[in-house]
């Protein structure tokens, strides 16, 4: 296997035919230093392709989905020679002929301030299973300065998901504690405050949330990942809106905990209610947009409503939900493409349920006209998928991002609101 120097890598990176692949864990790619490196993050321009994914039967489909093709020059780097060579050999066995390895990432690249690196601006709010295990084991993990934390297993009307196995010390929280089923919007400030205090959460509590991917038999409205993974982010959004200062998501949810081989508990952990939240709710009202402001944003040159729905929903083939009759979209909303249907976010997720390479998400958004220089309000049917897209933008440090909480459900229930169907050819030129 050919090895290249730092000088050669810099030359190769000038060519658009080069694909630089980072095969370290996604958390290292995002910014977590896992080998005490001087600078954390990834080489600017690299794509995340963890060596862990070699275990997936559809590995080559993942590669092609990332537009890594046989005609490209493939350069691979990681923490160790072994993992880089394993990935390189898989490429060679898959018909790729121009594959080389860069072995000087830790000894040269991270130690040279002149060489470009990049990280997810708010990576500290997307934690790994190792980080969480260290925390609940009594340790002091990196970038944690608090002495008060709560781990939350999020679910929607499905405590069996929690009772059948959860992270030790985690309490469960139904999403209905923070949002009302009549509207699927966030609850009133008074209700949110009571719910958070009942779960032992104050404004100064570090909260780590996760979901569990499963399709319970009694969950017809939000099956699959929406009942777990997306529900955790939905709760996180409302907590941040309320004023919890340090909210974090376990990257990959319960799946990442299992993949790491850590202990699973079936003991129901008691909640520890508190008497004071410690801030006036909402402390961050700008994170949520309601219908009056959504109308204003549609008319503004410096704002956009961003539709985080599937293409069939966007063009009005389906409503997406069994309790929403109306089909169509808000006129002027920009399509952000969540995935295949109303219950999945596969275009924002990796195979192991970790968050997709943030550079790829940003590229898709920018190509669709979703740019960080505007006030963006993400919405879907009822706020769940919109919350996850919003969380990605928030992690990226985009300055003015909100969730349009009412979404298509609230918009379509008002007959005075305009809507449209079909393919907007002028914007997407799709035929």
NORRARA-V756593 format. One record per residue. N is the residue number from 0. RES is the residue in one small letter. PHI is phi in radians with two decimals (999 if undefined). PSI is psi in radians with two decimals (999 if undefined). OMEGA is omega in whole degrees, 0 to 359 (none if undefined). Layout:
[[N/RES/PHI/PSI/OMEGA] [N/RES/PHI/PSI/OMEGA]]
This chain:
[[0/x/999/2.23/182] [1/x/-1.29/2.37/177] [2/x/-1.92/2.49/181] [3/x/-2.07/2.76/180] [4/x/-1.57/2.99/177] [5/x/-1.09/-0.71/179] [6/x/-1.07/-0.75/179] [7/x/-1.15/-0.69/180] [8/x/-1.05/-0.78/180] [9/x/-1.06/-0.63/178] [10/x/-1.21/-0.79/181] [11/x/-1.11/-0.58/182] [12/x/-1.18/-0.26/177] [13/x/-1.29/-0.26/182] [14/x/-1.66/2.31/176] [15/x/-1.17/-0.21/179] [16/x/-1.45/-0.04/180] [17/x/-1.62/2.36/173] [18/x/-2.10/1.97/179] [19/x/-1.65/2.17/187] [20/x/-2.07/2.22/178] [21/x/-1.70/1.99/186] [22/x/-1.76/0.26/175] [23/x/-1.35/2.98/176] [24/x/-1.01/2.65/182] [25/x/-1.04/-0.54/181] [26/x/-1.16/-0.66/176] [27/x/-1.16/-0.72/178] [28/x/-1.03/-0.72/183] [29/x/-1.23/-0.51/179] [30/x/2.57/-0.10/180] [31/x/-1.36/2.15/177] [32/x/-1.35/2.03/183] [33/x/-1.92/-0.05/177] [34/x/-2.29/0.50/181] [35/x/1.00/0.53/180] [36/x/-1.17/2.60/183] [37/x/-1.11/-0.73/177] [38/x/-2.14/2.36/181] [39/x/-1.80/2.94/183] [40/x/1.90/-2.72/183] [41/x/-2.28/2.85/176] [42/x/-1.10/2.23/183] [43/x/-1.00/2.27/181] [44/x/1.72/-0.17/181] [45/x/-1.34/2.70/173] [46/x/-1.88/2.56/179] [47/x/-1.48/2.16/177] [48/x/-2.55/1.32/187] [49/x/-1.00/2.50/178] [50/x/-1.05/-0.46/178] [51/x/-0.95/-0.58/185] [52/x/-1.26/-0.16/176] [53/x/-1.04/-0.38/181] [54/x/-1.34/-0.17/182] [55/x/-1.52/2.35/183] [56/x/-1.13/-0.48/180] [57/x/-1.75/0.56/181] [58/x/-0.94/-0.79/183] [59/x/-1.14/-0.53/177] [60/x/-1.21/-0.63/176] [61/x/-1.08/-0.78/180] [62/x/-1.05/-0.81/182] [63/x/-1.20/-0.60/178] [64/x/-1.08/-0.51/177] [65/x/-1.49/0.16/179] [66/x/1.04/0.68/174] [67/x/-1.79/1.85/193] [68/x/-2.00/2.79/183] [69/x/-1.02/-0.44/181] [70/x/-1.38/-0.11/180] [71/x/-1.47/2.74/170] [72/x/-1.53/2.12/184] [73/x/-1.76/2.14/176] [74/x/-2.08/2.24/187] [75/x/-2.09/2.37/174] [76/x/-2.46/2.75/179] [77/x/-2.82/-2.86/177] [78/x/-1.37/-0.54/185] [79/x/-2.29/2.69/177] [80/x/-1.08/-0.66/185] [81/x/-1.09/-0.87/182] [82/x/-1.16/-0.62/178] [83/x/-1.14/-0.73/181] [84/x/-1.21/-0.63/178] [85/x/-1.08/-0.76/179] [86/x/-1.20/-0.73/179] [87/x/-1.04/-0.75/180] [88/x/-1.14/-0.59/177] [89/x/-1.17/-0.68/177] [90/x/-1.09/-0.80/180] [91/x/-1.08/-0.69/179] [92/x/-1.24/-0.29/182] [93/x/-1.72/0.20/175] [94/x/1.69/0.09/176] [95/x/-1.50/2.34/188] [96/x/-1.91/-0.42/183] [97/x/-1.90/1.48/185] [98/x/-2.24/2.19/179] [99/x/-2.32/2.92/182] [100/x/-2.14/2.41/173] [101/x/-1.88/2.06/188] [102/x/-1.85/0.12/189] [103/x/-1.91/0.40/182] [104/x/-1.09/-0.89/183] [105/x/-1.32/-0.59/186] [106/x/-1.58/-0.37/182] [107/x/-2.18/-0.96/191] [108/x/-1.08/-0.91/185] [109/x/-1.20/-0.29/182] [110/x/-1.66/-0.04/180] [111/x/-1.92/1.86/184] [112/x/-1.10/-0.29/181] [113/x/-1.41/-0.27/182] [114/x/-1.58/2.30/189] [115/x/-1.30/2.30/174] [116/x/-2.28/2.83/182] [117/x/-2.50/2.61/176] [118/x/-2.53/2.83/175] [119/x/-1.23/2.10/187] [120/x/-0.92/-0.71/180] [121/x/-1.94/0.74/183] [122/x/-1.03/-0.45/183] [123/x/-1.10/-0.32/181] [124/x/-1.62/0.10/176] [125/x/-2.20/1.68/191] [126/x/-1.76/2.81/180] [127/x/-1.66/2.91/176] [128/x/-1.11/-0.65/178] [129/x/-1.07/-0.75/180] [130/x/-1.08/-0.80/181] [131/x/-1.18/-0.66/179] [132/x/-1.11/-0.68/177] [133/x/-1.12/-0.68/181] [134/x/-1.13/-0.90/185] [135/x/-1.29/-0.23/178] [136/x/-1.54/0.07/178] [137/x/1.67/0.10/180] [138/x/-1.48/-3.07/179] [139/x/-2.17/1.47/184] [140/x/-1.17/2.84/181] [141/x/-0.99/2.45/176] [142/x/1.08/0.59/173] [143/x/-2.24/2.01/184] [144/x/-2.03/0.13/185] [145/x/-1.63/2.99/172] [146/x/-2.23/0.38/184] [147/x/-2.54/1.96/180] [148/x/-2.45/2.74/174] [149/x/-2.38/2.28/175] [150/x/-1.71/2.24/186] [151/x/-2.09/2.11/171] [152/x/-1.56/1.90/183] [153/x/-1.57/2.45/177] [154/x/-2.68/2.92/175] [155/x/-2.06/1.87/178] [156/x/0.89/0.66/185] [157/x/-2.57/1.24/179] [158/x/-1.16/-0.34/178] [159/x/-1.08/-0.55/177] [160/x/-1.09/-0.62/178] [161/x/-1.33/-0.85/185] [162/x/-1.19/-0.42/181] [163/x/-1.39/-0.11/178] [164/x/2.66/2.15/181] [165/x/-2.55/2.99/177] [166/x/-1.21/2.34/180] [167/x/-0.92/2.45/179] [168/x/1.36/-0.13/182] [169/x/-1.31/2.42/170] [170/x/-1.68/2.83/178] [171/x/-1.77/2.61/176] [172/x/-2.43/2.08/173] [173/x/-1.28/2.39/178] [174/x/-1.05/-0.42/179] [175/x/-1.18/-0.21/175] [176/x/-1.16/-0.49/185] [177/x/-1.99/-0.21/177] [178/x/-2.32/2.63/185] [179/x/-1.63/2.28/183] [180/x/-1.20/-0.31/179] [181/x/-1.20/-0.62/183] [182/x/-2.13/-0.29/188] [183/x/1.10/0.22/173] [184/x/-1.51/2.88/175] [185/x/-1.01/2.60/180] [186/x/-1.29/3.07/179] [187/x/-1.15/2.75/177] [188/x/-0.94/-0.68/180] [189/x/-1.15/-0.74/180] [190/x/-1.18/-0.71/179] [191/x/-1.09/-0.76/180] [192/x/-1.06/-0.79/180] [193/x/-1.08/-0.77/181] [194/x/-1.08/-0.77/181] [195/x/-1.15/-0.76/178] [196/x/-1.12/-0.65/178] [197/x/-1.11/-0.47/180] [198/x/-1.69/0.16/177] [199/x/1.32/0.46/185] [200/x/-1.98/2.13/174] [201/x/-1.94/3.11/179] [202/x/-1.10/-0.44/183] [203/x/-1.72/0.06/179] [204/x/-1.40/2.35/169] [205/x/-1.40/2.12/182] [206/x/-1.98/2.21/176] [207/x/-1.99/2.06/183] [208/x/-1.93/2.61/174] [209/x/-2.63/2.83/176] [210/x/-2.16/2.99/182] [211/x/-2.24/2.13/183] [212/x/-1.35/1.98/175] [213/x/-2.89/2.80/180] [214/x/-2.04/1.56/181] [215/x/-1.18/2.59/183] [216/x/-1.13/-0.49/184] [217/x/-1.62/0.26/186] [218/x/-2.13/1.53/182] [219/x/-1.56/-0.38/187] [220/x/-1.57/-0.60/180] [221/x/-2.33/1.23/182] [222/x/-1.36/3.03/171] [223/x/1.05/-2.45/186] [224/x/-1.09/-0.48/181] [225/x/-1.10/-0.53/181] [226/x/-1.35/-0.21/181] [227/x/-2.23/-1.37/187] [228/x/-0.98/-0.87/183] [229/x/-1.24/-0.57/178] [230/x/-1.06/-0.60/178] [231/x/-1.12/-0.74/180] [232/x/-1.23/-0.61/177] [233/x/-1.05/-0.80/177] [234/x/-1.09/-0.68/180] [235/x/-1.09/-0.74/179] [236/x/-1.02/-0.82/183] [237/x/-1.18/-0.62/177] [238/x/-1.13/-0.74/178] [239/x/-1.15/-0.72/176] [240/x/-1.02/-0.74/182] [241/x/-1.16/-0.65/180] [242/x/2.27/0.18/173] [243/x/-1.17/2.16/191] [244/x/-1.37/-0.52/186] [245/x/-2.24/1.61/181] [246/x/-1.97/2.28/182] [247/x/-2.30/2.67/177] [248/x/-2.01/2.36/173] [249/x/-1.28/1.97/183] [250/x/-1.15/2.03/183] [251/x/1.66/-0.09/176] [252/x/1.06/-2.66/182] [253/x/-1.06/-0.49/179] [254/x/-1.06/-0.72/181] [255/x/-1.19/-0.57/177] [256/x/-1.14/-0.77/178] [257/x/-1.15/-0.74/180] [258/x/-1.05/-0.55/180] [259/x/-1.38/-0.19/177] [260/x/1.38/0.38/181] [261/x/-1.44/2.84/183] [262/x/-1.08/2.49/176] [263/x/-2.02/2.39/182] [264/x/-1.92/2.61/172] [265/x/-2.09/0.24/179] [266/x/-1.49/2.21/179] [267/x/-1.27/2.06/181] [268/x/-1.47/2.24/179] [269/x/-1.25/2.49/175] [270/x/-1.37/2.64/182] [271/x/-2.08/1.49/184] [272/x/-1.04/2.64/176] [273/x/-2.19/2.87/187] [274/x/-1.70/-0.29/183] [275/x/-2.34/2.42/174] [276/x/-1.48/-0.66/175] [277/x/1.69/0.13/177] [278/x/-2.79/2.73/176] [279/x/-1.43/2.25/182] [280/x/-1.69/2.28/3] [281/x/-1.55/2.34/176] [282/x/-1.36/-0.40/181] [283/x/-2.25/1.15/184] [284/x/-1.11/-0.39/182] [285/x/-1.17/-0.25/181] [286/x/-1.33/-0.29/181] [287/x/-2.05/2.43/177] [288/x/-2.11/2.35/175] [289/x/-1.89/3.08/190] [290/x/-0.99/-0.77/179] [291/x/-0.98/-0.77/179] [292/x/-1.23/-0.58/178] [293/x/-1.05/-0.71/178] [294/x/-1.08/-0.72/179] [295/x/-1.12/-0.69/181] [296/x/-1.13/-0.60/179] [297/x/-1.10/-0.52/182] [298/x/-1.62/-0.11/185] [299/x/-1.60/2.53/179] [300/x/-1.38/-0.35/184] [301/x/-1.90/0.44/181] [302/x/-2.56/2.71/178] [303/x/-2.52/2.48/164] [304/x/-1.57/2.30/184] [305/x/-1.98/2.07/184] [306/x/-1.54/1.89/180] [307/x/-1.73/1.24/181] [308/x/-2.34/3.02/177] [309/x/-1.37/2.82/181] [310/x/-1.06/-0.77/177] [311/x/-1.03/-0.60/176] [312/x/-1.21/-0.76/185] [313/x/-1.09/-0.68/182] [314/x/-1.60/-0.01/173] [315/x/1.54/0.34/176] [316/x/-1.29/-0.62/179] [317/x/-2.41/2.75/175] [318/x/-1.44/-0.49/180] [319/x/1.72/-0.30/185] [320/x/-2.43/2.57/180] [321/x/-1.32/-0.21/180] [322/x/-1.89/0.11/174] [323/x/-2.04/2.03/182] [324/x/-1.44/-0.69/186] [325/x/-1.17/2.48/178] [326/x/-2.08/2.45/179] [327/x/2.42/-2.81/183] [328/x/-2.51/2.89/174] [329/x/-1.32/2.17/181] [330/x/-1.01/2.27/179] [331/x/1.63/-0.16/180] [332/x/-1.25/2.46/180] [333/x/-1.59/2.39/183] [334/x/-1.39/2.23/180] [335/x/-1.98/-0.21/169] [336/x/1.08/1.56/180] [337/x/-1.33/-0.71/185] [338/x/2.82/-2.52/191] [339/x/-1.40/-0.54/182] [340/x/-2.77/-2.98/186] [341/x/-1.24/-0.16/188] [342/x/-1.99/0.16/183] [343/x/-2.39/2.66/179] [344/x/-2.25/0.73/187] [345/x/-1.14/-0.38/178] [346/x/-1.36/-0.09/177] [347/x/-2.04/0.11/185] [348/x/-2.23/2.68/170] [349/x/-1.58/3.04/182] [350/x/-1.03/-0.56/182] [351/x/-1.64/0.29/178] [352/x/1.30/0.04/173] [353/x/-1.27/2.82/181] [354/x/-1.20/2.38/182] [355/x/-1.08/2.68/174] [356/x/-0.77/2.03/186] [357/x/-1.11/-0.46/176] [358/x/-1.14/-0.64/180] [359/x/-1.21/-0.72/178] [360/x/-1.10/-0.80/180] [361/x/-1.08/-0.68/180] [362/x/-1.11/-0.75/178] [363/x/-1.08/-0.81/181] [364/x/-1.07/-0.85/183] [365/x/-1.11/-0.66/177] [366/x/-1.11/-0.45/179] [367/x/-1.61/0.03/179] [368/x/1.58/0.23/178] [369/x/-1.66/1.80/189] [370/x/-2.16/2.66/186] [371/x/-1.30/-0.08/180] [372/x/-1.46/-0.05/181] [373/x/-2.02/2.82/170] [374/x/-1.36/2.09/184] [375/x/-1.97/2.28/174] [376/x/-2.07/1.96/182] [377/x/-1.50/2.39/178] [378/x/-2.53/2.82/175] [379/x/-2.42/-2.29/176] [380/x/-1.45/-0.84/184] [381/x/-2.40/0.15/173] [382/x/1.94/-0.23/184] [383/x/-1.27/-1.01/180] [384/x/-1.13/-0.64/176] [385/x/-1.04/-0.65/179] [386/x/-1.16/-0.67/180] [387/x/-1.21/-0.74/176] [388/x/-1.09/-0.75/177] [389/x/-1.01/-0.75/182] [390/x/-1.07/-0.68/177] [391/x/-1.07/-0.80/180] [392/x/-1.13/-0.68/178] [393/x/-1.13/-0.75/177] [394/x/-1.06/-0.61/180] [395/x/-1.28/-0.15/180] [396/x/1.42/0.29/177] [397/x/-1.13/2.31/197] [398/x/-1.32/-0.56/184] [399/x/-2.21/1.47/181] [400/x/-2.22/2.40/183] [401/x/-2.43/3.00/171] [402/x/-1.97/2.20/170] [403/x/-1.40/1.76/194] [404/x/-1.18/-0.66/183] [405/x/-1.18/-0.64/177] [406/x/1.01/-2.78/183] [407/x/-1.11/-0.54/181] [408/x/-1.06/-0.91/181] [409/x/-1.25/-0.74/182] [410/x/-1.04/-0.81/185] [411/x/-1.30/-0.30/178] [412/x/-1.42/-0.12/178] [413/x/-1.83/1.92/184] [414/x/-1.13/-0.24/179] [415/x/-1.43/-0.18/180] [416/x/-1.51/2.31/178] [417/x/-1.29/2.71/173] [418/x/-2.60/2.88/179] [419/x/-2.52/2.81/179] [420/x/-2.31/3.05/179] [421/x/1.52/3.10/183] [422/x/-1.57/2.15/179] [423/x/-1.35/1.47/188] [424/x/-1.02/-0.62/183] [425/x/-1.07/-0.59/184] [426/x/-1.58/-0.72/187] [427/x/-1.91/-0.21/178] [428/x/0.86/0.76/179] [429/x/-1.72/2.26/184] [430/x/-2.23/999/none]]
